[in-house]
């Protein structure tokens, strides 16, 4: 059975920190670092305490950004019609 690739712990920490703070998707960050997303998800599963759901927080941030953008567009359209 082939062994997986080894990643330095500092690199893992850097990637996980970006997931927490950047608002980018795991897939995008993994692509930026040339790592398959499954590897990053495994790191998240193994190192994230139950009380700090990073993936959920990140998803909610992206959803919030989308909703703010939508509200802005609707407000603009509404003012334009007046």
N, C-alpha and C positions, 0 to 999 in steps of 0.2 A: 504494500500500500504506500503511495507516495506521501511524503511529508509536506506540510504546508510551508509557506515562506515565512521567515522570521522577520518581525518588525520591531525596531527599537522602541523601548517603553516611552522615550521622550516623543517620538513621532506619534505613537498612539495617543498620548496625552494631548499633544497639539491638535490632532484631528478631532478628538472627543471634545476639546474646548471649543473648537470652531463650530461643532454641531450645536453646542449649548448656546453660543453667543451670536452666530452669524445669521441665523434664520434661513440658511440654505438647507436644501434637502440632503439627506445622507448620501443619496446617489450622486448628487452634484459634487459634494466634497470628496467622495471616494474617487470620482472621475478626475478631479483636480490633482489628486495625489497618485493616480494610477493604480488604485486598489479596487478590487471588486467590492461592491456594496455589502455582500454577504459577510465578508470579513469584518467590516465595520459594525454591522449589526451584531455579530458574535461578540465583539468587544463590548458593545453597549449592554448586551444581555448579561455578560459575565461580570461587568464592573459597575453597573448602576444599581444603587440601593433602591429598594422598593418605594421609599418615600420621596424619591426624586426622579420622576419619569421624564427623562430628557426628550425622548421621542415625542411624547404627548405635548410637552411644552413647545417643542419646535413646530409641531403640526398646528397647534393653536396660534402661534405667532404668525405663521404663513397665512392661516385662515383669517386672522385679524387684519393683516395687511391687505388681503384681497377684499375684505368687507369695507375697509376704509376707502380703498380705491373706488369700489362700487358706489358707496355713499357720495363720494366726491363727484363722480360722473353723473349720478342722478340729480344731485343738487345743481350742477352746472346746467344740465338739460332743463330742469325746472325753471331756473332763472332766465334761461334763454327764451323760453316760451312766453314769458310775461312781457 
